[in-house]
Amino acid sequence: MSESHSHARELTPGDLRLPESSLFARLPAIGGVIGLVGLGAAFGLSSADHHRIDFWMSLLTAFMYFLSIALGAMFFVALQHLTRAGWSVVIRRLAENMSMSFPVFLALFVVITLGSGHIWHHWMAEGAMNDPVLKAKEAYLNKPFFFIRAACYFAFWLWASWFMTKRSASQDESGDVSHTRVLQKWSGPIVVGYGLTQTFAAFDWLMSLDPHWFSTIFGVYYFSGSVVAFLAFMNLVIIIMRKGGILGHVVTTEHQHDTGKLMFGFTVFWTYIAFSQFFLIWYANLPEETIWFDHRMHGGWDKVSIALAIGHFVVPFLFLLPRPVKRNDFLLGLGSFWLLVIHFVDIYWLAMPPHYVDGLKITASNVAAFVGVGGLFLAAFGWNLRQRNLVPAKDPRLAESLHFQNNWG
C-alpha cells in the first residue's frame, strides 16, 4: 500500500469548509483590491489617444486568458460526469468553483464592448463592408448577430456552470443519488454546447481581430490551450492548499499524478492542433490564409512563434514525461507555473499582432490589465470557495476517490 493510499480516510468537518485564517478565504478582498487597482492603472498607463486602444486590447487579451481557465474548468466538470469518473470527485468541487466565475467575465465583456467596439474595428467600422472580402462575410460579421451570439455564449456558460455546481452542492445536503444521475444525463448535451459556444467565441473575439483570415481549427486550438491552462492552475491551487493544511489528507499525490498526466496529454494535444493548423495553411499557400502567419514571422513576433514551439511543447513534454515529476509537489508546481506563463504568451501572440503592426511590444498597460483581470478572477474564485463545501461530501463515488491509487503511468 502506497503512503498516499494509507493516508486516505473518511471526511471530517475540518475537511469540508475553508478555514477563515487561510489565504484562500481572504481572496475575495485581496483579489478585488488588486483587480480594481490593476484595471485603474492599466487605463491610466495606456496612451491618451481618442480610443485608448492599447488599454482595450490589453484588457481583451487578459480577458481571453482568464476566461480560458474558467472554460477549461467547466469542461473538466462536465467531462467527469460524462465519464462517470470516481477518481476526481475530491478535486471536482475546485473546478466547479472556478467555473462559477463567469459573471465576472460577463461584466468585463460588457465593459469591453461598450467601452470600445474599435477592438474589432476592421469589420465594425463604418464603410468596412466596402472591402469585398468582408462583404462576403457580412452575414456573420455584423454587429447585431455578434451581440446575439455573445449573449447566447454567456447564457449557456452561466446556466451550465450554475446547473452542475448547484446539483453537486445540493447533494451535499440531501445525499440524494438522483443528483448524480441528472448530472450524468445532462453532461453530454453540456459538452456539446460547450464545444460549440467556445469555438464560436474564439472565432468572434480573437479570430475576427484579423477578419480577412480564417481557420476552421481555430476554436479547437483555443480549447486545447484552455484545458492546459485550467489543469495548470488547478495543480497550483491543490499544491498551495495542501501545503497550507487544506485537503491535505483528502487530495493525495495520486490525484495530483492524474492531473499531471492530463496536463501532459493536453499539452501534446495543443501541439498537434497548432502544428496541424500551421502545416495545412503552409502547404496550401493561399495568400488569404498565409497572411495571418506572415504577420507573426516578422518584427519580433517570429521570436515569439519560435518560443511557443519550444516553450509550449518541447520543454513541458520533456519535463513532464517522467513519472516522478508528476508526483513531486515542487516539480509539478514548476511545470504548471511554466505552462500558465507560456499560455499567456500564446494568447498574446493570438491577439496583439493586429494591434502592434510595427512589431512586438510589451507595455505597462499590458501587465496592469493582466493583474487587474487576474485579481477579479481570483476574487470570484475565492468567494465561491467560501460558499460551499470544498469536497462533494455525499457523492456516491466519494469513497472511491478517497481511496484512489494510481497504478499506471
N, C-alpha and C positions, 0 to 999 in steps of 0.2 A: 504493500500500500504506500502510495506516494505521500510526502509530507503535506502537500496541499490537500490531498484527499482526507487525510487523518484529521485535519483541522475543520473540515466542513461539518456543520452542525445545524440544529434547528434554530429558527429565528427567535430572537428575543426582542422586547420592545425597544432596546437600545439600537438594534439593527435597522429599525423601521423609520425613524424620524431623524431629520438633520439636526445635529447639536447646535444650539444657539450660539455657542462660542466659536464655531468653525468659520473659516474664511468663506465657505460657500454660502453660509447663512447671511453673511454681510454683502454678498454680491449685488443684490438689488440696489443698495445705497451706493456702494463703491462704483459699480458699473454705470449707474445712472449719472453720477457726477462726472466720471471720466468721459462718458458718451457726450454729454452736453458741452463740456469744456472742449473736447476734441472737435466736435462739429463747429462750435463757435470759432475756434482757432483756424480751422480749415477755411471757413468763409472769410475770416479776416486776412488770412495769408494769401488767398487767391488774388489774382490780378484784378484791379478795379475797373476792368473794361465793362461794357454795357451789359453783357450777359454773364460775366464771371464764369465762363465756360470751363476753366480749369477746376473750379470748385465742383461744378456739377458732374464733370467727368470723373473726378476723384471720388465723389460720392457714389456714382453709379458703379464704379469698379469695386469699392468696398462693399456696396450693397450686394452685388452679384457673388462676391466671395463668401460672405457670411450666410447669404441665402442658400448657397450650395450646401453648407453644413446642415442647415435645418431640413433641406430637401433630402439629403442623404440619410438623415435620422428618420424621417417619415418612411422612406423606402425600407430601411432596416426593420422598423417595427412591423410594417405590412408583410415583409418577407418572412419574418419569424412566425407570424400567424399562418401565412400561406403554407409554409413547410411543416407546421406543427412542431417547431423546434423546442426541445426541452432544455438544452444546454444553456441557452441565452436568457432564460427567464429572469435571473437575478440582475442582469445588466439592461434588460429591456426598458425598465422604467426611466433610466437615464436618457435613452434615446427618445422616449415619449416626451420627456420634459424639454429636450432640445427642439423637438418638432412643434411644441406649443408656443414657439416664439414668432409665429407668422404675423400676429397683429403688429409687431414692431416693424416688420418688413412692409406690411400694407401701408402703414403710416409713412415710412420712408419713400415708398414708391409714389404716394400721393404728393409728397413734397418735391420729389424729383420732377414729376411730370407737370405739376402746376408751376414750379419754380423755373423750369427751363425745358420746354419741348425742343429747344435748339440742340439738345444732345443728338436727336435724330433728325437734324436739320436738313440732311441731304435729301430726304424724301418728304419731310413735313413742311419745308419752306414753300412759300407761295411761288408758283411757277415751276416747281421741281418736276412736275409731270410733263413738261415740255421735253424732258430727256426721254428719248424713245425706249430706253431700257426700263426706266422707272414707270413709264406709261404702260408697259406690258405687265407690270406688277401692281398696277393701281387697284385691282380688285382685292388684293390682300393688304398692300401698304397704303392704307388710308386711315385718317385719324379716328373716325367713328368705330371702325372694325377693330383697330388697335386697342382702344379702350374697352370695348366689349370683351375682347379676348382676355385682356388683363383682369377684368372683373371676374371672368369665368375661372381663371387660374387661381386667384386668391380665394374665391368662394369654395372651390374644391379643396384647396390645401387647408383652409381654416376648418372646413367640415370634417375632412378625413382625419386630421390630427386630433381634433376635439373628440370625434366619434371613437377612435381607438383608445385614446387616453381615458376618456370618461368611462367606457366599458371596463377597462382594466382596473381603474380606481374603484368603480362600484363593486367589483368582485372582491376587493379588499374588505368591504363591509359585509356583504351578504354571503360570500363564499359560493354563490350560485354558479355552477359549471356552465350554465346556458350562455353566460357572457363569452366564454371561450369559444363555444360553438358558433355564436353570432359573428365573432371576430374572424374565425376561420372561414365562414361563409362569405363575408364581405371583403376579405383580404384580396381575392382575385380581382374583382372589379376595381378595388382601390389601386392595385399595382398597375392595371391597365390605364386608369385615369391619371395616375402619377406619370406614367411614361409619356402620355400624350401632352399633358399640361407642361411638364418640364421641358420637353422637346420644343414645343412652340414658344414657350417663354424664352428659351435660349435663342431661337430664331429672331424673336421680336426685339429683345433687349440687348443682345450682343451682335448677332449676325447682321441685323439691319443697320448697324453703325457704318457698314460699308455696303450699301444696298445694291450695288451692281454685282456683288459676289453672292454665290450661294453654294451650299453643301448640304446634301440630304443626310449626311452623317454627323452634322454639327451638334445636334441635340444629344446624340449618344456620347459624343466627346465631352460635353458639359456634364452629362450624367455620370460618366466614369470618374471624372475628377471630383464630383460631388461626394461620391461614396468614399473615395480615398480620403478626402478632407474630413468627412464625418468620422470615419474609423480612427484617423489620427487624433482628432480632437477628443473622441471618447476614450482612447487609450490614455491620453494625458490626464483626463478627468479621473479615471479609475486609479491611475498610479498616484496622483496627488491625494485623492480621497483615502486610499489605503495607507499612505504614509502619515496621514493625519488621523488615523484611527477610525475612519468611517468605512463600513462594509469590509473591513479587513479580514473577517472570518467568513464572509459570505461570498464575495468575489475573490476567487483564488487565481493562482498562477495558471491554472488550467483554462480558465475563461480568457485571461489575457493572451494565452498562447493561441486560442482560436481567433480572437480579434486581430492578433498579429498576422495570422495566416490569411485572413480575409483581406487585410490591408495589403499584404504582399500580392495576393491574387488580383485585386482590383488595380494595383499599380501596373501589373503586366497587361491587364485588360485595357487600361488607359493607353499604354504604349501601342497595343495592337490597333486601337481605333485611330490614334494620332498618326501612326505610320500609314494606315490604310487611306486616310483622308489625303495625306500628302502624296503618297505614291500614285493614286489614281489621277489626281489633278496634274501631277508632273508628267505622267505617261500620256494623258490626253493632250496636254499642252495647248489648251484653249485660252485665248487672251482674257476672256471674261472670268475665267476661273483662276488662272495663274497670277492675276494682278494682286490678289489678296496676299499670297505668299511672297510676291515680289516686294511688297511694302515691308515685309518682315525679314528681308535679306539685305537691307541697307541701313545706313545711318545709326549703327549701333544695335538695331533690332536683330541683326544677324547674330550677334554675340548672345543675345537672349535666346534665340532659336537653338543655338548650339548648347547653351546652358540647360535648356529644358530637356533636350535629348539625353544629356548626361545626367542631370540632376533629378529628373523625374523618372528615369528608368535605370540607367547603368548603376548609379550609386545606390538607390534603395533596393534594387534587385540583388546586388551582391551583398549588401549589408544585412538584409532581412532574410536571406535564404537559409542560413544556419539555424537549426532548432534552438540552440542556447540563447541566441539573440532575442527571440520571441518570448523567452521565459525569464528574462532579466529585466527588472524594472528600469534601470538606468539606460540600457541599450535600446529597449523598446521605446522608452520615452524620447531618447535622442532621435531615433528613426522617425517617430511620429512628429516631433517638432520640425524636423527637416522637411517632411512631406507637407506640413502646413505652410512652411515658408515657400517651398517651390510651387505649391498650388496657387499662392498669391501671385507669384511671378507669372504663372500660366494665365490667370485671369487678366493681369495687367497687360500681357502680351496679346490677348484677345481683344481687349477694349481700347487701349490707348494709341496704337499707331495711326488710326484715322484722325486723332486729335493732335498728336505730336508728329506732324507730317515731315518736319525737318530733321527728325532723328530722335533717338531715345533721350528721355528727360525724366528726372525724378525730382519732384518739387516738395516743399514743406507741406503744401496743401494735400498732396497725395498721402503723406504719412499721417497728418492730423485727421483726415477723413477716415482712414483705416482705424485709427484709435477710437474715433467717435462712434462709428458704426459697431465696432467690436465691443465697446463699452455697453452700448444699448443691448446688444445680443446677450452679453454676459449677465446684464441686469435681468433680462427676461428669463434666462435660464435659471438664475439664482432664485427668482421669485417663484418659478414653477417647482423648483426643488422643495420649497417650503410648504407647498400646498397639499402634498400627498405623500404617502409612504415612499421610501427610497426603493423598495422592492415590492413586486406584486405578491403580497403576503399570502393570498389564498388561491393562487393559480394552481390548477390541478397538476402541473408539471414542475412545481417548485422543488419537490424532493429530488427529482432527477437532476435539476440544475445545481442544487446544493451539494450533491454527491458526484458531480460530473468529473470524469477523469479523462484526460486527453491522451489517448494511446497511440495516435498516429501523427506523423508529420513532425 
